[in-house]
Amino acid sequence: MLAMRMKSPVESETTMTEVVYPNDANPMGMLQGGRLVQWMDTASAVCAQTHAGRIAVTALLDKVVFKSPAKVGDIITIKARLVATFRTSMEVFVQVWARKVIGGDVSPVCEAFFTFVALDGNANPALVPKLKIKTTEEQALFDQAESRKLQRTTNG
Ligand SMILES: CC(C)(COP(=O)(O)OP(=O)(O)OC[C@H]1O[C@@H](n2cnc3c(N)ncnc32)[C@H](O)[C@@H]1OP(=O)(O)O)[C@@H](O)C(=O)NCCC(=O)NCCS
């Protein structure tokens, strides 16, 4: 079998933009957490599937932190970047910011780690290309992902 080409994180990095409408918000005009996580899931799925070249399903959301509320009218930027690949699973780091239309102030809204598993045509887990790591920052993120995976396996 031919070896799969290693791919760098930049090849699958995904940025998504949304605007908070009243329908996305609670009665105080704050973006609902569930709607935000849905957007983050979409951005990270695009990232993971671009890397794998396959359909991938969400297996786990880890370390979700809501940092500050986004409000109706804010412009939301969601950035998803692959931090680790294993056999058939991949971990994606997702960061979210809100920008005010007037004044342009930017604030961090949320971050989380999503794990996806790539599937073959029979919906069985399928091997994914290894991640090409170049920088010490990328290596640190990979090491942290690996230790999270190890901890999950150890804790059953
Ligand atoms: C994710 C899923 C495909 C894993 O299937 P499985 O038969 O348990 O697969 P395996 O035990 O062979 O594990 C395959 C990989 O998934 C990883 N995995 C499975 N469950 C996991 C979990 N809850 N969290 C993190 N990783 C998980 C394993 O660690 C393994 O990774 P590796 O190959 O990189 O080492 C299956 O549990 C599933 O279909 N879940 C539902 C997914 C879904 O509906 N998502 C929402 C819609 S997209």
The ligand as a Tripos MOL2 file, in Angstrom:
@<TRIPOS>MOLECULE
LIG
   48    50     1     0     0
SMALL
NO_CHARGES

@<TRIPOS>ATOM
      1 C1        -16.3310    8.0050   16.5920 C.3       1 LIG1
      2 C2        -16.6210    6.5610   16.1750 C.3       1 LIG1
      3 C3        -16.6140    6.4650   14.6370 C.3       1 LIG1
      4 C4        -15.5270    5.6750   16.7480 C.3       1 LIG1
      5 O1        -15.8400    4.3670   16.3960 O.3       1 LIG1
      6 P1        -15.2250    3.1280   17.2260 P.3       1 LIG1
      7 O2        -15.7480    1.8720   16.6480 O.co2     1 LIG1
      8 O3        -15.3700    3.3910   18.6850 O.co2     1 LIG1
      9 O4        -13.7330    3.2220   16.7840 O.3       1 LIG1
     10 P2        -12.4170    2.6860   17.4780 P.3       1 LIG1
     11 O5        -12.6220    2.1660   18.8620 O.co2     1 LIG1
     12 O6        -11.7760    1.7470   16.4640 O.co2     1 LIG1
     13 O7        -11.5570    4.0190   17.5830 O.3       1 LIG1
     14 C5        -11.2100    4.7260   16.4040 C.3       1 LIG1
     15 C6        -10.5610    6.0170   16.8120 C.3       1 LIG1
     16 O8        -11.5300    6.8690   17.4060 O.3       1 LIG1
     17 C7        -11.0360    7.3480   18.6420 C.3       1 LIG1
     18 N1        -12.1970    7.5570   19.5020 N.ar      1 LIG1
     19 C8        -13.2840    6.7540   19.6190 C.ar      1 LIG1
     20 N2        -14.1430    7.2830   20.5030 N.ar      1 LIG1
     21 C9        -13.5830    8.4420   20.9360 C.ar      1 LIG1
     22 C10       -13.9840    9.4460   21.8680 C.ar      1 LIG1
     23 N3        -15.1480    9.3870   22.5130 N.pl3     1 LIG1
     24 N4        -13.1660   10.4870   22.0570 N.ar      1 LIG1
     25 C11       -11.9870   10.5970   21.4040 C.ar      1 LIG1
     26 N5        -11.5530    9.6860   20.5110 N.ar      1 LIG1
     27 C12       -12.3450    8.6180   20.2890 C.ar      1 LIG1
     28 C13       -10.1230    6.2320   19.1550 C.3       1 LIG1
     29 O9         -9.2060    6.7230   20.1100 O.3       1 LIG1
     30 C14        -9.4500    5.8280   17.8540 C.3       1 LIG1
     31 O10        -8.4300    6.7870   17.5320 O.3       1 LIG1
     32 P3         -7.0570    6.3620   16.7930 P.3       1 LIG1
     33 O11        -7.4120    5.3810   15.6970 O.co2     1 LIG1
     34 O12        -6.5400    7.6350   16.2230 O.co2     1 LIG1
     35 O13        -6.1750    5.7860   17.8410 O.co2     1 LIG1
     36 C15       -18.0070    6.0690   16.7160 C.3       1 LIG1
     37 O14       -17.9620    6.0310   18.1420 O.3       1 LIG1
     38 C16       -19.1560    6.9400   16.2760 C.2       1 LIG1
     39 O15       -19.6390    6.8100   15.1350 O.2       1 LIG1
     40 N6        -19.6150    7.8570   17.1470 N.am      1 LIG1
     41 C17       -20.7030    8.7630   16.8080 C.3       1 LIG1
     42 C18       -20.1860    9.9370   15.9980 C.3       1 LIG1
     43 C19       -21.2640   10.9450   15.7320 C.2       1 LIG1
     44 O16       -22.3990   10.5690   15.5120 O.2       1 LIG1
     45 N7        -20.9220   12.2340   15.7610 N.am      1 LIG1
     46 C20       -21.8610   13.2990   15.6050 C.3       1 LIG1
     47 C21       -22.2420   13.5160   14.1900 C.3       1 LIG1
     48 S1        -20.8930   13.9540   13.1510 S.3       1 LIG1
@<TRIPOS>BOND
     1     1     2 1
     2     2     3 1
     3     2     4 1
     4     2    36 1
     5     4     5 1
     6     5     6 1
     7     6     7 2
     8     6     8 1
     9     6     9 1
    10     9    10 1
    11    10    11 2
    12    10    12 1
    13    10    13 1
    14    13    14 1
    15    14    15 1
    16    15    16 1
    17    15    30 1
    18    16    17 1
    19    17    18 1
    20    17    28 1
    21    18    19 ar
    22    18    27 ar
    23    19    20 ar
    24    20    21 ar
    25    21    22 ar
    26    21    27 ar
    27    22    23 1
    28    22    24 ar
    29    24    25 ar
    30    25    26 ar
    31    26    27 ar
    32    28    29 1
    33    28    30 1
    34    30    31 1
    35    31    32 1
    36    32    33 2
    37    32    34 1
    38    32    35 1
    39    36    37 1
    40    36    38 1
    41    38    39 2
    42    38    40 1
    43    40    41 1
    44    41    42 1
    45    42    43 1
    46    43    44 2
    47    43    45 1
    48    45    46 1
    49    46    47 1
    50    47    48 1
@<TRIPOS>SUBSTRUCTURE
     1 LIG1         1 GROUP 0 **** ****
